[in-house]
């Protein structure tokens, strides 16, 4: 069993605490952190790719992770500020 800190079988709504301890901003922050991990690993794969095809696939993952991180930032910044 993997030492994950969360239950991967939960949907995002099930993972949200019911008492309001974590808001949507926190979830977006956690998503961005996970995208950062994906990005770092994809960049390592890109750097160590044995051939152009592997490098191209890793570059696609890097590009997608960067786009997803940008989208997460845009969503977070478009939200009303918390008090």
C-alpha positions as CSV (number, residue, x, y, z in Angstrom):
1,X,0.0,0.0,0.0
2,X,1.3,3.5,-0.9
3,X,1.9,5.9,2.0
4,X,-0.5,8.5,0.6
5,X,-1.8,11.1,3.0
6,X,-5.3,11.0,1.6
7,X,-7.8,8.4,0.4
8,X,-7.5,8.4,-3.4
9,X,-11.0,6.8,-3.7
10,X,-12.6,10.0,-2.3
11,X,-14.2,12.5,-4.7
12,X,-13.1,16.1,-4.2
13,X,-16.4,16.9,-2.4
14,X,-16.0,13.9,-0.1
15,X,-12.5,15.1,0.8
16,X,-13.8,18.5,1.9
17,X,-14.3,18.9,5.6
18,X,-17.9,19.4,6.6
19,X,-17.2,22.0,9.3
20,X,-15.8,24.6,6.9
21,X,-12.2,24.3,8.0
22,X,-11.0,24.2,4.5
23,X,-12.5,26.4,1.8
24,X,-12.2,26.3,-2.0
25,X,-9.0,28.4,-1.9
26,X,-7.3,25.7,0.2
27,X,-8.4,23.0,-2.2
28,X,-7.0,25.0,-5.2
29,X,-3.8,25.5,-3.2
30,X,-3.6,21.7,-2.6
31,X,-4.3,21.1,-6.3
32,X,-1.5,23.5,-7.3
33,X,0.9,21.7,-5.0
34,X,0.1,18.4,-6.6
35,X,0.5,19.9,-10.1
36,X,4.0,21.1,-9.0
37,X,5.0,17.6,-8.1
38,X,3.8,16.4,-11.5
39,X,5.7,19.2,-13.2
40,X,8.9,18.4,-11.3
41,X,8.7,14.7,-12.3
42,X,7.9,15.5,-15.9
43,X,10.9,17.9,-16.1
44,X,13.1,15.2,-14.8
45,X,11.8,12.7,-17.3
46,X,12.3,15.3,-20.0
47,X,15.9,15.9,-19.0
48,X,16.7,12.1,-18.8
49,X,14.8,11.1,-21.9
50,X,16.6,8.5,-24.0
51,X,15.2,9.7,-27.3
52,X,13.2,12.4,-29.0
53,X,9.9,10.6,-28.7
54,X,10.2,10.2,-24.9
55,X,11.4,13.9,-24.6
56,X,8.3,15.0,-26.7
57,X,5.9,13.0,-24.4
58,X,7.5,14.5,-21.3
59,X,7.3,18.0,-22.8
60,X,3.6,17.5,-23.3
61,X,3.2,16.7,-19.6
62,X,5.3,19.7,-18.7
63,X,3.1,21.9,-20.9
64,X,-0.1,20.5,-19.5
65,X,1.0,20.9,-15.9
66,X,2.0,24.5,-16.5
67,X,-1.3,25.2,-18.2
68,X,-3.2,23.6,-15.3
69,X,-1.2,25.6,-12.7
70,X,-2.0,28.8,-14.6
71,X,-5.7,27.9,-14.7
72,X,-5.7,27.1,-10.9
73,X,-4.1,30.6,-10.3
74,X,-6.7,32.3,-12.5
75,X,-9.6,30.5,-10.7
76,X,-8.1,31.4,-7.3
77,X,-7.5,35.1,-8.2
78,X,-11.0,35.4,-9.7
79,X,-12.6,34.4,-6.4
80,X,-13.8,37.1,-4.0
81,X,-11.3,37.8,-1.3
82,X,-11.9,36.1,2.1
83,X,-12.4,38.2,5.2
